Amino acid sequence: MGYSAKVAPNINADELPEFDRKVLEVLREPLESGRITISRAANQADFPARFQLIAAMNPCPCGWYGHPSGKCHCTSEAAQRYQDRISGPLLDRIDMQVEVTAMLPDAMAAQADGESTAAIGVRVARAHALQLERQGKVNSRLSTREIDRYCALDEAGERTLRAAMSMMNWSARAYHRVLKVARTIADITDSPAITSENMAEAIGYRRGLRDR
C-alpha cells in the first residue's frame, strides 16, 4: 500500500463479475509486477503498467443476497457461482477486500460524522513522505527482502498474523500483502513499529469472498 510521487492511474471496475473472465485475468500480471509484456509473432515488448485498481461487485446476480428485506430470490448456489467469476489468483492480488453492508434509510439521511477529506489527506501525505524517507519507495513496492526488514512484527503481531493465515488459508502472497497494509496503517498512525492493533486492522481489510 502507499502513494507514489507520480500519481498512478486508477482503474475503476464496477460490477466486476460482469467483465469477461479473460479480461480480468490479464490484470494479474501488472497487479503483481507493475509491468505487462505484449507478445506478437516474433516480437515482444515490455511496458510499465502500474495502476490502482478499485473494484466493486454485488453478492449475487440480483444484488440483494442476504438483505433483510428478502428481495433476493437467488439460490445460494447461484450466488456462489456469481462470486466465483472472480478467480482466487486475482483476489489474491487485491490488497484490501471489504464487505459493505446495506445501509438503512435513516443512516443514509443522517449527517456524516467522519473526518474531512482534507484532514485525512494531511495524514496520508505525511505517511507517504515517511515511507520515502525510510526506504526510498512506497510500501506497495517493497520486495520480499525489504518486507522482512521494514515490516517486522513483535511477538503479539506475529501470533495474530499466523492465526489469521491458518484460519483463512492465506497464500505467501497474501501474507506479504497484508504486512504491507499493516505497515501503511502504522505509518498513518505515526507508529514506528507495527503493533498488534495495526495487524488486526490490516487483517480486517482482507476478509474477502474466500474468507467468509
C-alpha positions as a printed Julia matrix, in Angstrom:
212×3 Matrix{Float64}:
   0.0     0.0     0.0
   1.1     3.58   -0.45
   1.1     6.52   -2.78
   3.62    7.27   -5.5
   5.06   10.73   -6.03
   3.82   10.28   -9.58
   0.15    9.51   -9.2
  -0.69    6.13  -10.72
  -3.83    6.0   -12.84
  -6.93    4.37  -11.41
  -8.86    1.52  -12.98
 -12.42    1.69  -11.67
 -14.34   -1.53  -12.28
 -17.95   -1.57  -11.14
 -19.85   -4.89  -11.33
 -16.55   -6.77  -11.53
 -18.03  -10.24  -12.22
 -19.73   -8.89  -15.34
 -16.38   -8.39  -17.07
 -15.11  -11.13  -19.36
 -13.02  -13.65  -17.39
 -10.1   -13.36  -19.83
 -10.05   -9.58  -19.41
  -9.92   -9.89  -15.64
  -7.15  -12.47  -15.67
  -4.96  -10.15  -17.77
  -4.85   -7.83  -14.75
  -2.93  -10.38  -12.69
   0.5    -9.68  -14.18
   0.5    -5.86  -13.85
  -1.07   -6.03  -10.37
   1.85   -8.23   -9.32
   4.79   -6.6   -11.09
   3.63   -3.18  -12.27
   4.58   -4.16  -15.82
   2.99   -6.03  -18.7
   4.53   -7.96  -21.59
   2.91   -7.94  -25.02
   3.93  -10.7   -27.44
   3.11  -10.59  -31.15
   4.64  -13.17  -33.51
   8.42  -12.97  -33.05
   8.33   -9.64  -31.23
   7.9    -8.94  -27.54
   7.6    -5.61  -25.75
   7.58   -4.8   -22.06
   5.62   -1.77  -20.8
   5.15   -0.08  -17.42
   1.62   -0.73  -16.16
   1.41    0.34  -12.54
  -2.1     1.38  -11.53
  -4.54    1.37   -8.65
  -7.48   -1.0    -9.07
 -10.75   -0.01   -7.42
 -13.49   -2.58   -7.97
 -16.98   -3.28   -6.67
 -19.4    -6.16   -7.03
 -22.75   -7.39   -5.81
 -23.02  -10.63   -3.8
 -25.35  -12.24   -6.36
 -26.84  -11.58   -9.84
 -29.76   -9.53   -8.48
 -27.66   -7.72   -5.87
 -29.91   -8.4    -2.86
 -28.42  -11.64   -1.49
 -28.61  -11.69    2.3
 -30.57   -8.43    2.52
 -33.08   -8.39    5.41
 -35.84   -7.22    3.05
 -35.94  -10.69    1.48
 -35.92   -9.22   -2.03
 -33.36  -11.75   -3.26
 -34.64  -14.97   -4.83
 -31.21  -16.28   -5.87
 -30.2   -19.66   -4.52
 -27.02  -19.94   -2.51
 -25.55  -21.95   -5.4
 -26.36  -19.16   -7.87
 -24.76  -16.58   -5.57
 -21.65  -18.75   -5.22
 -21.35  -19.21   -8.99
 -21.6   -15.45   -9.43
 -18.87  -14.78   -6.86
 -16.68  -17.5    -8.36
 -16.42  -15.48  -11.57
 -13.6   -13.71   -9.73
 -10.73  -16.18   -9.59
  -8.73  -16.9    -6.46
  -5.42  -15.79   -8.04
  -6.93  -12.4    -8.96
  -8.4   -11.93   -5.48
  -5.03  -12.83   -4.01
  -3.54   -9.75   -5.7
  -6.14   -7.3    -4.34
  -4.75   -5.88   -1.1
  -7.95   -4.74    0.56
 -11.3    -6.56    0.26
 -14.08   -5.04    2.32
 -17.69   -6.18    2.52
 -20.08   -3.23    2.64
 -23.49   -3.99    4.11
 -26.67   -2.23    3.01
 -27.48    0.98    4.9
 -30.86    1.74    6.41
 -32.67    4.84    5.06
 -32.22    6.71    8.35
 -28.48    6.11    8.28
 -28.18    7.33    4.68
 -30.06   10.53    5.52
 -28.0    11.24    8.63
 -25.2    13.79    8.59
 -21.81   12.11    8.25
 -19.7    12.44   11.39
 -16.35   11.37    9.98
 -13.24   13.4     9.26
 -12.97   15.71    6.29
 -11.04   14.63    3.21
  -8.58   17.46    3.83
  -7.74   16.19    7.33
  -7.25   12.64    6.1
  -5.15   13.91    3.2
  -2.69   15.53    5.6
  -2.06   12.21    7.32
  -1.73   10.37    4.02
   0.81   12.9     2.72
   2.79   12.62    5.95
   2.79    8.81    5.74
   3.9     8.99    2.1
   6.81   11.27    2.97
   7.79    8.97    5.86
   7.93    5.93    3.56
  10.15    7.72    1.05
  12.47    8.87    3.84
  12.69    5.43    5.45
  13.09    3.19    2.42
  13.14    5.35   -0.73
   9.84    3.96   -2.05
   6.23    3.49   -1.01
   5.23    0.38    0.93
   3.41   -1.2    -2.02
   6.72   -1.55   -3.89
   8.69   -3.28   -1.15
  10.39   -6.51   -2.18
  10.19   -9.65   -0.06
  13.59   -8.92    1.48
  12.57   -5.32    2.2
   9.32   -6.52    3.81
  11.38   -8.62    6.21
  13.39   -5.51    7.09
  10.74   -2.81    7.3
   7.62   -4.78    8.28
   8.96   -6.79   11.2
   6.38   -7.77   13.81
   6.57   -8.15   17.54
   5.57  -11.46   19.1
   1.92  -10.48   19.55
   1.61   -9.25   15.97
   3.22  -12.4    14.62
   0.77  -14.57   16.57
  -2.15  -12.54   15.25
  -1.0   -12.87   11.64
  -0.21  -16.58   11.89
  -3.62  -17.29   13.39
  -5.32  -15.42   10.52
  -3.24  -17.27    7.92
  -4.12  -20.62    9.44
  -7.83  -19.85    9.75
  -8.23  -18.35    6.26
  -5.64  -20.44    4.39
  -3.8   -17.44    3.01
  -1.0   -17.8     0.48
   2.52  -16.42    0.84
   1.45  -13.58   -1.46
  -1.42  -12.68    0.87
   0.97  -12.84    3.84
   3.3   -10.26    2.31
   0.49   -8.02    1.1
  -1.22   -7.86    4.49
   2.14   -6.98    6.07
   2.49   -4.02    3.71
  -1.03   -2.86    4.54
  -0.24   -3.11    8.27
   2.98   -1.11    7.73
   0.95    1.59    5.99
  -1.61    1.7     8.81
   1.26    2.1    11.28
   2.72    4.93    9.19
  -0.62    6.76    9.05
  -0.95    6.5    12.84
   2.68    7.64   13.39
   3.67    4.3    14.9
   7.38    3.43   14.42
   6.59   -0.3    14.72
   3.67   -2.39   13.52
   1.51   -3.06   16.56
  -0.86   -5.98   17.03
  -3.71   -3.46   16.63
  -2.3    -2.37   13.26
  -2.06   -6.01   12.21
  -5.61   -6.8    13.33
  -6.91   -3.83   11.31
  -5.0    -4.93    8.2
  -6.4    -8.46    8.55
  -9.9    -7.0     8.8
  -9.39   -5.26    5.47
  -8.68   -8.58    3.78
 -11.8   -10.54    4.69
 -12.78  -11.2     1.09
 -15.06  -13.63   -0.73
 -12.95  -16.68    0.05
 -12.54  -15.84    3.75
 -16.16  -15.79    4.97
